[in-house]
Amino acid sequence: MFQRLRIIAILLWQLTCLVAQDIDSVPSPQKRNLASIADEITDSAERSAFLQLFKPASPGEMRTRAEAFLARFPQSGFLAQAYEVAARGCFDLGEYEQGLGHAQQSLTLLPENPLLLVPVADVEARQNLSSAAIGHADEALGGLDRFARAASVREEDWPNVKQRLKSTANFAKGRALLQEALAQPAGEGRKQLLKKSEAALLDAQHFSHQDLEIAYVLGLAQFSSGRTLEASSNFAASYRGGGELAPKALESLQAIYRLLYPKPTVSFETFAQQAGDRWAAALQNSNKATEKQVPARPAAVSYFGSDSCRACHAAIYQHWSESGMSKMFRPYASQNIIGDFKNKEFYLGDEPEYRGGKLELKRGPDRHLFARMAVRENRHYFDILQSDGKWHSYPVDYTIGSKFEQAYATKLPNGEIHVFPMQYNFLHKQWVNFWKVIDGPGSERADPRTWERLDASTSYQAICAVCHTSQLRNTKRGGFDVNNVEFKEPGIDCEMCHGPSGGHVLEMSEHEYHPKEPLDPPVNFHKIDSRKFVAICAQCHMQSAIRNPGPDGELNYISSGEFFGDRLRQPFGEFSRKGFYKDGRFRQTTFIVEALERSRCFKKAEVSCGSCHDPHSDDSASNPTSLRFRDQPDLMCTGCHNQFRDPVAITQHSHHPAESEASRCISCHMPRIMDALLFRARYHQIDDIPNAEMTKRFGKEESPNACLLCHAEKSAEWAGQQLSAWKPPARERH
């Protein structure tokens, strides 16, 4: 009965990722900058024990190694992988309860892991844990659609592996739904569950035609629904195939035969033969219907630029032009510089240290001068001491950013644009080594002395332009490159969010109006669903999105069809651990959409970026985060959670005075723990709840706790006591 689980385990046993991509890299098919995550483990004993987990061994030995690692290194940043290995070992040994426990620990730290979710759902369905199986199967199927193959899976193997995974996930879901249906009395509820069960099992059969267990369980679902003819076909297929289910399939087939032919006019052998033939014919027709067809390419669309919007939308255009998005990347103008260039110097060896909301530069013992920032004749320059021992002067030709920090770039005679390693932090009035702050261990560009190479690692076109400029394309129809990359407009223009305006502009110019769908350009954000809304924002705010060049070299837009695309994500386990806290939460703001997508408010409701932010706000100078309700932040939440409009209810819920900062929804559920380059932004998994146990395990630095951000002098144990005392009885919880 567990053959499918064993096959999946064999397929995936060696697939646990051992790679790490830098946070500030553009994931793309031709460039997945991968290095071993083991290199990020500084403790040699831990690194050695971690690598042992992935060496060939029996399931029992693998489980033993994983459990030993967990016991020896309980504060490791790689517990998700260790728990996963332990779970797989237990599953293969038939120790399902223990395996599910390990799997739950792994998924707590890394929920988006379809390679683990599939066997978990399969085990849960077989253990009659129906509700959990359905939920995990749905998560697995969603993940298999959203995420690209793991880097450790060979490209040629992935289609087959993915089909097996989808088949198993659908089978687990269908089986669990059938169990729930059979536990219900006859009626509409049971009927709907059986309908869903059959749909899931048909999907499972689509991905694995010859799986006789799927055929048998599908037959049970159809028979329970009164679809005896269809059921007989699947029972016949399962019976014909032999194996351990053949006797049960035969019994079911005989029962249907007696039901249909109380007075036999057809022999059972003929009936069984006809049923099996129907199954084979249906399978053949299904294969023909799903043969891959190349879809017709949609008609091309035209991008007219932001200026085409100004005449009719003057006020909105003005607000946008004052926003951070329009100023994301600008040609040099002295009035746009926010950095302090007044004879400032930058020394190698100085280390930035950010603690408690303050940035300090610690002078290194071997510090030496590397760069001078200067203004000459009203022009801003970087003077850099290069390896030839000479000072080289580079003009600032572009500014990147305008609010919290600002980076600078220079344009070479050959057209390449390169970003200087020094960036100005406006909040702390300090120059910092940008690459050193964001890159993982071993980064070459983190050493500013490598900047003079002027290679792809510092190229604006190859690294930054995808999220800082509009309508980026490779003129040679290639991918992200130092050369041959151009953009239509600097900054983030109207069409990056609202889509290509050409058709709309021409229509309005000719005084014509044709009805359109909300998602047709220009997008009406008031009428589209939350997932499409977030997908449009995710063009820039999703670190894991893999950028596939379009047919004409489009790199951050699509010139035909849905302009914002539906990009696969790189598996989170492949990124540098610098992007995550040890408790599994995202640490970097580049993962802000990924954090939002973990929220129940997003999964189960209609929360989108626009629920809280207004990119057209008329107060961008004083409201840099474009908040809709900056003076009454609870309104971001009480539109749905209206029970907390009452101050008494707020006090009872928060255990703090209603008017205090501690009673603001975002103080507890969106604490300032995301690293936005030397300042803290709010965490965007909106339903985040303080977890004292995680803080006890990993410490305040690796599992920040909202309670302890205010009560900094208190311990995780104190926070745990308070939270336990506040927890309502189970029957009162929402």
PyMOL commands that set and color helices and strands:
alter all, ss='L'
color gray80, all
select helices_A, chain A and resi 3-12+37-40+44-52+59-72+79-93+96-109+114-126+130-146+158-182+188-207+212-224+228-240+246-260+268-289+307-310+314-321+334-336+434-438+448-453+456-458+460-468+494-498+502-509+530-541+572-574+577-579+589-597+600-603+609-611+635-638+642-645+647-654+661-663+665-669+692-698+706-710+716-726+730-732
alter helices_A, ss='H'
color red, helices_A
select strands_A, chain A and resi 20-21+34-35+329-331+344-348+351-355+358-362+368-376+379-385+391-395+398-400+405-411+417-419+422-425+430-433+469-474+485-490+672-675+680-682
alter strands_A, ss='S'
color yellow, strands_A
deselect
rebuild
show_as cartoon
